Amino acid sequence: MRIDRYISGCGYASRSDAKDIIKRGIVVADGRVCTKPDDQVKEDSVVQIDGTTLFYRKYVYLMLNKPKGYVSAVTDRHYPPVTDLVGEQYKPFNVYPVGRLDRDTEGLLLLTNDGQFAHAVMSPHKNVRKRYFARLDLPMTQEDVETFASGMEFKEFTAQPARLEITDDPHEVYVEIAEGKYHQVKRMTARCGKSVNYLKRVAVGAVTLDENLALGEIRELTLDEIASLYPEAYPLKHK
C-alpha cells in the first residue's frame, strides 16, 4: 500500500498531513527513507517517523459514553453528530456509529470503520440484545413485566419479548430488548401507560458501558469485547 495511506491507517496523521511529513525525509520504512507519498509498503512493514515506530491497523472499535444532545450520525444539519466527540487520533479512520441512540438518550454507543463488525452487531439474525436503564414518571408493576415479556405489536414492527427488571425503586427499571428500533423503549413503556424521564444504554451484548468513562469520553474496545460481539473475526484481525 502507499506510505501515506499506511501513516493515516496508524492514526498518526491524515493523508494530507502524511504527505507533508514524507516530504521532510523523516519517514523510514524497512530501513529505507520514503520520499514520495506513493512509495509502497506492506501491512507488516516496520515504519518509523523521526525514530518513532508506527503500528498499522485497518480497523478501530470504539466505545463512547454518549451525552444528550448528540445525534448518532457522521454529519447532521441541525445537531452535533457523535463523531464530533472522536479524538484526533481516530479521525483518519472515518469511524461511524454502530446503530443509533436517540438524541436525548445517554450511554453506550459503539463506533467503528469495520462494516462486517457493524453488521454482526446490528443484524437481527445475531440477536445482540441491548440493555437500558430508565427512570419513569410512574412506577412499573409485575403486570408491566408480563406485558414486556409477551412482545408488542407496533405499526412498523413487532417487538420481540423483552425483559423488564424493576429495581427497589419501581420508578427505575432496566429494559433488555433485541431490536433497538426508533424510540422503542419509550414506546414500549408508553404502552404500559408510563413515560420515560431519563434513558441510558448500559450494555450491547456482553459489552457493558465502562463506568470510568465520563459523558463524551471514548476508549477502544478490548480484544475480548470485540470477540464477544464478533467472534468470527477473532483473533484474525487483531494480531
Backbone bond lengths (Angstrom), bond angles and torsions (degrees), N, CA, C in turn:
res aa  C-N    CA-C-N  psi(-1)  N-CA   C-N-CA  omega(-1)  CA-C   N-CA-C  phi
1 M - - - 1.447 - - 1.526 109.94 -
2 R 1.312 116.65 165.75 1.461 121.57 178.12 1.531 110.08 -68.06
3 I 1.336 115.60 146.44 1.454 119.83 -177.93 1.528 111.46 -67.56
4 D 1.343 118.14 -32.84 1.466 118.46 178.87 1.526 110.87 -67.94
5 R 1.329 115.96 -34.16 1.469 119.49 176.15 1.519 110.28 -68.82
6 Y 1.312 117.16 -39.51 1.465 121.37 178.16 1.522 110.41 -59.04
7 I 1.325 116.50 -48.11 1.472 120.92 -178.80 1.528 110.28 -61.38
8 S 1.322 115.87 -42.65 1.459 120.06 178.07 1.525 110.65 -63.74
9 G 1.343 116.16 -40.48 1.456 120.87 -179.89 1.513 113.77 -66.81
10 C 1.313 116.54 -17.21 1.469 120.64 175.61 1.521 111.26 -85.40
11 G 1.332 116.05 -6.78 1.455 119.16 -176.73 1.516 112.73 75.72
12 Y 1.331 116.65 13.48 1.467 120.17 -177.60 1.523 111.14 -77.75
13 A 1.338 116.70 -39.12 1.461 121.35 -177.53 1.515 109.07 -163.21
14 S 1.318 116.87 162.28 1.459 121.16 175.12 1.528 109.41 -69.86
15 R 1.326 116.22 166.73 1.473 119.87 179.41 1.523 110.72 -58.90
16 S 1.335 116.72 -42.96 1.466 119.75 -178.38 1.523 111.29 -67.19
17 D 1.337 117.52 -41.36 1.467 120.11 177.63 1.520 110.76 -67.85
18 A 1.332 116.88 -34.17 1.459 120.23 178.77 1.528 110.96 -61.13
19 K 1.306 117.00 -38.22 1.471 120.66 178.55 1.524 110.84 -59.37
20 D 1.329 117.01 -42.27 1.464 120.45 178.87 1.524 111.29 -66.57
21 I 1.333 116.14 -38.43 1.468 119.98 179.04 1.525 110.32 -63.75
22 I 1.329 116.24 -42.94 1.464 120.83 -179.27 1.526 110.88 -61.86
23 K 1.315 116.91 -39.47 1.472 120.93 -179.76 1.525 112.23 -62.46
24 R 1.331 116.66 -23.16 1.469 120.41 -179.18 1.521 111.59 -78.17
25 G 1.340 118.25 -7.52 1.456 121.71 176.63 1.511 115.08 72.96
26 I 1.340 117.40 26.51 1.464 120.29 -177.69 1.523 112.04 -110.85
27 V 1.349 116.98 8.28 1.459 121.31 179.06 1.522 108.52 -100.53
28 V 1.325 116.51 122.60 1.472 122.85 -179.97 1.520 108.20 -121.01
29 A 1.331 116.56 124.69 1.459 122.33 179.00 1.521 109.23 -120.80
30 D 1.331 116.21 119.27 1.469 122.14 -179.80 1.522 111.50 51.13
31 G 1.328 115.82 40.99 1.454 121.32 175.05 1.513 116.23 87.08
32 R 1.324 119.22 -3.15 1.455 121.15 179.67 1.525 110.22 -116.65
33 V 1.311 115.37 144.10 1.460 120.56 179.14 1.526 109.51 -77.84
34 C 1.328 115.99 129.27 1.462 120.96 177.30 1.530 108.59 -88.44
35 T 1.320 115.39 132.11 1.470 120.13 -177.34 1.520 113.03 -116.98
36 K 1.348 116.52 -12.33 1.467 120.06 -178.47 1.529 110.02 -131.18
37 P 1.331 117.55 145.39 1.472 120.98 -179.44 1.523 113.51 -60.31
38 D 1.354 117.23 -25.50 1.463 119.13 -177.85 1.531 112.62 -96.12
39 D 1.352 118.02 10.69 1.461 119.87 171.19 1.529 108.63 -57.62
40 Q 1.328 116.28 138.53 1.461 120.98 -172.71 1.530 112.54 -93.42
41 V 1.335 115.39 138.16 1.458 122.65 173.93 1.523 108.29 -136.62
42 K 1.324 115.90 169.51 1.463 121.67 176.39 1.522 109.67 -106.24
43 E 1.336 115.80 163.89 1.462 119.43 179.07 1.520 111.59 -61.10
44 D 1.357 116.94 -29.48 1.456 119.67 -178.83 1.525 112.57 -98.96
45 S 1.332 116.93 14.39 1.465 120.32 176.37 1.523 110.22 -66.55
46 V 1.326 115.24 152.69 1.463 121.19 174.04 1.524 107.09 -94.82
47 V 1.329 114.94 110.00 1.465 120.76 -176.04 1.526 109.08 -117.16
48 Q 1.332 114.97 131.98 1.457 120.69 178.17 1.524 109.83 -126.89
49 I 1.321 114.65 144.60 1.463 121.36 173.72 1.519 107.59 -120.79
50 D 1.313 114.85 112.72 1.469 120.98 -179.35 1.526 110.71 52.84
51 G 1.345 115.70 38.46 1.458 121.52 176.46 1.514 115.25 91.51
52 T 1.350 117.77 -9.83 1.465 121.57 179.34 1.523 110.11 -93.00
53 T 1.331 116.93 123.99 1.455 121.37 -179.23 1.528 110.57 -80.18
54 L 1.328 115.66 133.19 1.454 121.58 -179.65 1.525 110.60 -93.86
55 F 1.314 115.45 158.83 1.460 121.86 176.43 1.516 107.49 -124.17
56 Y 1.330 116.38 113.79 1.464 120.37 -177.58 1.519 111.50 -86.02
57 R 1.315 115.40 139.66 1.461 121.41 171.67 1.521 107.97 -150.32
58 K 1.291 114.56 143.76 1.457 120.28 -177.22 1.515 112.13 -84.29
59 Y 1.345 116.85 -33.89 1.455 120.93 -174.45 1.522 110.91 -122.54
60 V 1.317 115.17 152.39 1.464 121.16 170.40 1.520 108.27 -131.08
61 Y 1.332 115.02 152.85 1.458 122.24 -177.18 1.525 107.51 -134.64
62 L 1.317 116.52 116.83 1.458 121.38 -170.38 1.525 112.07 -120.55
63 M 1.326 115.16 149.12 1.459 123.55 172.34 1.521 107.43 -112.64
64 L 1.320 115.93 125.87 1.459 122.02 177.33 1.520 109.37 -116.09
65 N 1.331 116.33 135.71 1.464 120.98 168.31 1.530 105.91 -91.78
66 K 1.320 114.97 91.97 1.467 121.06 -171.50 1.530 111.29 -70.74
67 P 1.328 117.02 129.62 1.464 119.79 173.25 1.530 111.12 -88.16
68 K 1.311 116.05 166.93 1.455 120.41 174.26 1.528 109.60 -64.61
69 G 1.330 115.35 155.11 1.455 120.23 174.77 1.504 114.93 95.99
70 Y 1.326 117.42 -13.15 1.466 121.79 179.86 1.523 109.93 -104.20
71 V 1.333 115.83 143.52 1.462 120.58 178.70 1.523 109.35 -101.26
72 S 1.320 114.93 148.60 1.466 121.17 -179.02 1.524 109.44 -81.64
73 A 1.317 115.18 79.62 1.460 121.92 -176.83 1.516 108.87 -155.64
74 V 1.323 115.37 168.54 1.464 121.26 175.52 1.519 109.99 -86.53
75 T 1.328 116.83 -37.83 1.457 122.61 175.61 1.527 108.36 -140.22
76 D 1.319 116.01 156.27 1.460 120.62 176.86 1.524 108.34 -157.36
77 R 1.319 115.75 145.34 1.462 120.62 -176.56 1.522 112.69 -80.67
78 H 1.335 117.22 -21.82 1.450 119.52 -170.78 1.530 114.66 -117.14
79 Y 1.329 117.28 -29.58 1.462 120.16 -175.47 1.530 109.70 -131.78
80 P 1.341 116.76 156.00 1.470 118.72 179.01 1.516 111.06 -67.31
81 P 1.335 117.84 133.97 1.469 120.75 177.21 1.526 110.79 -81.57
82 V 1.329 115.78 156.94 1.462 120.30 -179.17 1.521 111.69 -62.50
83 T 1.323 118.01 -23.68 1.465 119.81 179.83 1.525 111.94 -66.80
84 D 1.343 117.65 -16.39 1.467 119.84 174.34 1.522 111.46 -65.08
85 L 1.332 116.95 -19.43 1.461 121.56 -177.76 1.527 112.55 -90.16
86 V 1.325 116.62 -6.12 1.464 121.42 -178.45 1.527 109.63 -76.40
87 G 1.325 116.47 131.07 1.459 121.49 -178.81 1.518 112.43 -65.51
88 E 1.319 115.07 159.63 1.467 121.05 -177.51 1.519 112.09 -58.36
89 Q 1.335 117.51 -32.42 1.464 119.61 -177.36 1.527 112.23 -66.60
90 Y 1.347 116.86 -17.93 1.465 120.23 -179.98 1.525 112.84 -104.58
91 K 1.309 118.44 -6.72 1.467 121.20 -178.79 1.530 112.50 -57.07
92 P 1.347 119.24 -41.33 1.473 118.10 -178.78 1.522 114.60 -62.63
93 F 1.339 118.03 -16.60 1.459 120.31 -177.26 1.527 113.21 -85.86
94 N 1.328 117.10 -10.14 1.473 121.11 178.10 1.529 111.90 53.37
95 V 1.312 116.00 55.48 1.463 120.22 -179.00 1.530 110.67 -74.57
96 Y 1.320 114.97 160.38 1.458 121.69 178.73 1.530 108.05 -143.67
97 P 1.338 117.63 158.87 1.460 119.34 -177.89 1.523 112.21 -71.76
98 V 1.326 115.17 143.94 1.457 122.32 175.28 1.524 106.68 -92.94
99 G 1.321 116.48 105.97 1.450 119.44 -173.46 1.516 109.77 76.11
100 R 1.336 115.86 -154.05 1.442 118.68 -175.93 1.521 110.29 -151.62
101 L 1.340 113.45 157.17 1.456 122.65 165.77 1.521 106.64 -125.51
102 D 1.328 117.13 141.34 1.454 120.01 178.12 1.528 110.41 -59.30
103 R 1.309 115.16 157.41 1.472 120.46 -176.40 1.527 111.89 -58.99
104 D 1.326 117.66 -34.62 1.463 120.23 -177.58 1.530 112.76 -96.34
105 T 1.334 117.25 12.44 1.467 121.63 178.67 1.527 109.54 -105.40
106 E 1.318 115.85 137.85 1.457 121.96 178.94 1.531 110.07 -99.82
107 G 1.335 114.24 174.20 1.447 119.75 167.13 1.509 116.73 109.37
108 L 1.323 114.76 -156.17 1.463 123.22 -168.36 1.527 112.18 -68.99
109 L 1.319 114.77 120.45 1.464 121.71 171.98 1.526 107.35 -133.77
110 L 1.327 116.86 129.31 1.459 122.34 178.37 1.524 109.41 -91.84
111 L 1.326 116.05 145.25 1.458 121.95 174.52 1.517 108.48 -132.94
112 T 1.328 116.31 145.96 1.462 120.74 -179.28 1.515 109.40 -159.62
113 N 1.316 116.25 173.16 1.467 122.59 168.29 1.532 110.05 -120.31
114 D 1.329 116.13 15.49 1.462 122.78 -179.11 1.532 108.30 -104.38
115 G 1.319 116.25 104.49 1.458 120.73 -177.05 1.511 113.56 -63.52
116 Q 1.322 117.25 -34.62 1.463 119.98 179.76 1.519 111.29 -68.65
117 F 1.328 116.51 -37.47 1.458 120.44 175.96 1.535 109.73 -63.82
118 A 1.327 116.86 -45.75 1.463 120.94 179.74 1.523 110.70 -59.59
119 H 1.326 116.45 -41.38 1.460 120.55 178.82 1.525 110.96 -64.76
120 A 1.330 116.74 -41.08 1.459 120.49 -179.57 1.524 111.35 -62.42
121 V 1.330 116.71 -34.22 1.459 120.47 -179.26 1.524 111.11 -77.97
122 M 1.339 117.56 -38.68 1.455 121.56 -170.66 1.529 114.45 -95.03
123 S 1.318 117.93 -20.04 1.458 119.73 -176.58 1.529 110.89 -61.33
124 P 1.331 118.39 130.05 1.472 120.21 178.46 1.525 112.93 -61.99
125 H 1.331 116.76 -23.01 1.459 120.22 179.42 1.528 112.30 -71.27
126 K 1.333 116.52 -21.13 1.467 120.98 -179.71 1.530 111.94 -83.87
127 N 1.339 116.22 -19.51 1.463 121.74 177.04 1.535 112.24 53.40
128 V 1.337 116.18 46.95 1.461 120.84 175.64 1.533 107.29 -82.88
129 R 1.323 116.53 111.89 1.453 120.46 -173.70 1.527 111.49 -85.38
130 K 1.341 114.88 150.60 1.453 121.90 -179.07 1.526 108.97 -115.99
131 R 1.314 115.37 137.10 1.465 120.70 -175.99 1.536 109.61 -116.79
132 Y 1.332 115.67 134.12 1.462 122.32 -176.22 1.526 110.33 -127.30
133 F 1.322 113.97 150.30 1.459 121.13 167.54 1.515 106.72 -106.33
134 A 1.351 116.70 132.72 1.456 121.09 -178.46 1.522 110.36 -132.63
135 R 1.337 114.78 141.85 1.455 121.65 173.11 1.527 107.26 -113.48
136 L 1.340 117.13 128.65 1.458 122.44 -168.83 1.527 112.05 -114.74
137 D 1.336 114.46 163.04 1.463 119.20 178.48 1.516 112.00 -78.81
138 L 1.334 117.17 -26.37 1.452 123.11 -179.50 1.523 109.86 -129.94
139 P 1.324 118.00 154.72 1.469 120.05 -177.53 1.529 112.41 -71.74
140 M 1.317 115.37 144.38 1.458 121.96 173.93 1.533 109.44 -83.66
141 T 1.330 115.23 156.21 1.460 121.46 -177.64 1.528 110.78 -127.65
142 Q 1.323 116.58 171.79 1.456 120.85 176.76 1.522 110.52 -63.10
143 E 1.304 116.75 -32.17 1.464 119.97 176.14 1.530 110.94 -61.62
144 D 1.333 116.81 -37.75 1.461 120.79 177.46 1.526 110.93 -66.55
145 V 1.335 116.60 -37.60 1.467 120.70 176.97 1.519 109.58 -57.79
146 E 1.306 116.46 -44.00 1.459 121.12 -179.53 1.526 111.98 -69.14
147 T 1.327 116.20 -34.45 1.469 120.23 177.61 1.527 110.47 -64.34
148 F 1.323 116.55 -44.17 1.467 120.61 177.73 1.527 110.20 -62.93
149 A 1.322 116.49 -40.83 1.465 121.28 -175.08 1.518 112.43 -70.14
150 S 1.312 117.80 -18.23 1.463 120.69 -178.59 1.523 112.90 -89.43
151 G 1.347 117.61 -5.90 1.461 120.53 -176.22 1.521 110.27 80.60
152 M 1.319 115.92 165.19 1.460 120.32 -176.79 1.526 110.70 -142.11
153 E 1.301 115.32 141.84 1.456 121.96 176.95 1.526 109.65 -96.10
154 F 1.321 115.49 125.00 1.453 121.07 173.10 1.532 108.37 -119.96
155 K 1.316 115.86 168.33 1.457 119.76 -177.05 1.527 111.29 -60.87
156 E 1.339 116.42 -42.38 1.461 120.40 -174.36 1.523 114.25 -89.43
157 F 1.334 117.16 -23.02 1.463 119.12 -174.92 1.525 109.34 -161.53
158 T 1.332 113.81 166.72 1.457 121.12 173.61 1.521 108.47 -108.14
159 A 1.323 116.68 118.43 1.459 120.44 178.97 1.523 109.27 -76.98
160 Q 1.321 115.31 128.04 1.459 119.79 176.52 1.532 109.95 -66.69
161 P 1.324 117.34 162.39 1.466 119.22 176.44 1.522 111.23 -51.15
162 A 1.310 115.50 132.57 1.465 121.91 -177.00 1.518 109.34 -118.86
163 R 1.312 115.31 156.77 1.464 120.71 -179.77 1.521 109.65 -101.98
164 L 1.305 116.38 124.97 1.463 123.07 176.63 1.526 108.43 -114.29
165 E 1.332 116.42 120.48 1.461 121.95 178.98 1.521 108.55 -113.30
166 I 1.309 116.47 121.50 1.453 121.02 178.18 1.520 109.34 -92.27
167 T 1.321 116.81 128.94 1.466 121.11 179.78 1.535 109.49 -82.18
168 D 1.324 115.67 -174.06 1.469 120.01 177.66 1.522 111.14 -60.13
169 D 1.325 115.60 -29.02 1.463 120.90 173.17 1.524 107.11 -99.84
170 P 1.329 119.34 110.34 1.469 120.73 -176.12 1.516 115.03 -64.76
171 H 1.350 116.47 -7.18 1.462 119.64 172.97 1.535 111.51 -81.06
172 E 1.335 116.95 -10.34 1.456 121.81 -177.89 1.524 108.98 -121.11
173 V 1.340 115.49 127.68 1.465 120.88 -174.35 1.523 110.40 -138.72
174 Y 1.328 114.57 163.56 1.459 122.02 168.11 1.521 107.66 -113.53
175 V 1.315 115.57 137.34 1.459 121.90 -179.74 1.521 108.54 -124.42
176 E 1.323 116.40 131.03 1.462 121.34 177.79 1.522 108.69 -120.02
177 I 1.342 115.46 120.45 1.461 120.68 -176.23 1.525 109.96 -126.06
178 A 1.325 114.96 163.89 1.463 120.21 -178.35 1.519 112.47 -95.85
179 E 1.360 116.60 -34.20 1.460 118.04 -167.27 1.536 114.43 -91.51
180 G 1.316 117.27 -53.87 1.458 120.03 -174.45 1.510 112.76 78.73
181 K 1.325 117.38 39.89 1.463 121.66 178.49 1.530 110.30 -73.98
182 Y 1.333 115.24 170.41 1.458 121.99 -177.18 1.535 110.22 -57.88
183 H 1.348 116.59 122.98 1.467 123.01 178.73 1.529 112.84 54.57
184 Q 1.333 117.55 28.28 1.461 119.17 -171.89 1.523 113.30 -61.81
185 V 1.322 117.38 -48.03 1.457 119.75 -178.69 1.528 110.06 -61.90
186 K 1.308 116.96 -42.23 1.468 120.59 -179.75 1.534 110.59 -64.89
187 R 1.313 116.45 -39.52 1.471 119.50 -178.87 1.520 111.56 -71.11
188 M 1.320 117.29 -38.11 1.461 120.01 177.64 1.526 110.36 -67.66
189 T 1.321 116.16 -38.18 1.457 120.34 177.89 1.524 110.72 -66.66
190 A 1.329 116.02 -40.71 1.465 120.25 178.66 1.518 111.24 -62.73
191 R 1.328 117.52 -31.53 1.457 121.47 177.74 1.542 110.52 -61.26
192 C 1.326 114.77 -25.47 1.464 119.67 178.38 1.528 112.01 -93.95
193 G 1.329 116.84 5.46 1.454 120.54 176.66 1.512 114.89 84.50
194 K 1.334 117.19 18.22 1.461 121.43 179.59 1.526 110.60 -120.48
195 S 1.330 116.11 161.20 1.465 121.55 176.86 1.519 109.72 -120.34
196 V 1.320 115.55 145.54 1.467 121.83 178.71 1.526 109.14 -88.19
197 N 1.324 115.97 121.87 1.464 120.73 176.15 1.528 112.07 -92.39
198 Y 1.325 116.65 -25.14 1.468 121.48 -178.50 1.521 107.85 -152.58
199 L 1.344 116.09 136.90 1.462 120.08 -178.36 1.521 109.77 -139.71
200 K 1.321 114.73 135.19 1.468 120.97 -178.61 1.519 108.91 -143.43
201 R 1.340 116.56 128.48 1.466 119.03 174.76 1.523 108.68 -84.73
202 V 1.326 115.10 130.42 1.457 119.87 -175.00 1.522 113.41 -114.03
203 A 1.343 117.80 -11.72 1.464 119.04 179.79 1.518 110.70 -159.45
204 V 1.339 115.08 147.65 1.464 123.47 169.23 1.518 105.67 -127.38
205 G 1.324 116.29 112.82 1.452 118.95 -173.25 1.514 109.94 59.49
206 A 1.330 116.75 -132.04 1.465 121.58 179.65 1.521 112.72 -87.60
207 V 1.323 117.57 -0.76 1.471 121.67 -179.05 1.520 108.94 -90.79
208 T 1.322 116.94 118.11 1.459 122.00 179.97 1.523 110.14 -105.19
209 L 1.329 114.78 152.46 1.457 120.31 179.92 1.521 110.24 -62.48
210 D 1.319 116.39 128.94 1.461 122.49 179.07 1.533 108.89 -67.53
211 E 1.333 116.63 119.15 1.456 120.80 -178.25 1.523 112.44 -66.09
212 N 1.315 117.69 -17.24 1.465 121.12 -179.84 1.526 112.73 -84.14
213 L 1.346 116.40 -7.98 1.461 119.90 179.53 1.519 110.09 -85.45
214 A 1.323 116.47 119.80 1.459 120.01 173.73 1.523 108.97 -74.55
215 L 1.320 117.21 163.17 1.453 120.69 177.17 1.527 109.92 -56.06
216 G 1.331 115.94 130.43 1.459 120.73 179.77 1.510 114.31 90.43
217 E 1.342 117.96 -6.51 1.461 121.08 -179.10 1.525 111.06 -91.00
218 I 1.343 114.66 154.81 1.458 122.84 -177.54 1.523 109.67 -130.65
219 R 1.315 115.68 145.45 1.471 120.99 167.18 1.512 108.09 -141.55
220 E 1.331 115.73 162.08 1.456 120.15 177.07 1.523 110.19 -77.87
221 L 1.330 115.58 147.79 1.455 119.80 173.28 1.525 109.45 -68.83
222 T 1.316 115.68 147.82 1.457 119.94 173.77 1.529 108.80 -76.93
223 L 1.320 116.40 165.23 1.459 120.28 177.92 1.525 111.27 -60.85
224 D 1.319 116.77 -38.49 1.460 119.76 178.95 1.527 111.13 -65.20
225 E 1.323 116.82 -38.64 1.460 120.46 178.85 1.531 110.80 -66.11
226 I 1.330 115.76 -42.81 1.468 119.44 177.27 1.519 110.23 -61.32
227 A 1.328 115.75 -45.09 1.469 120.72 -177.54 1.520 111.63 -63.47
228 S 1.330 117.73 -34.14 1.459 120.25 -178.43 1.523 111.59 -66.56
229 L 1.332 116.61 -29.40 1.460 121.06 -179.97 1.523 112.81 -95.37
230 Y 1.324 116.19 -25.39 1.469 120.82 -171.55 1.519 109.25 -140.32
231 P 1.327 118.58 62.59 1.473 121.24 -174.66 1.518 114.04 -63.53
232 E 1.350 117.43 -23.32 1.473 119.45 -178.93 1.526 112.23 -61.49
233 A 1.320 116.89 -30.64 1.457 120.52 -175.14 1.517 113.23 -97.52
234 Y 1.292 117.67 -2.42 1.480 119.45 -175.76 1.523 110.23 -96.00
235 P 1.304 120.93 130.33 1.461 125.49 1.95 1.527 113.43 -101.97
236 L 1.358 117.70 21.90 1.460 120.11 -169.59 1.522 113.94 -58.83
237 K 1.326 117.16 -37.03 1.455 120.31 -176.03 1.526 112.33 -91.75
238 H 1.320 116.53 0.20 1.458 117.76 -172.60 1.521 109.86 -134.69
239 K 1.306 115.63 67.56 1.454 120.70 -177.21 1.529 110.14 -75.55
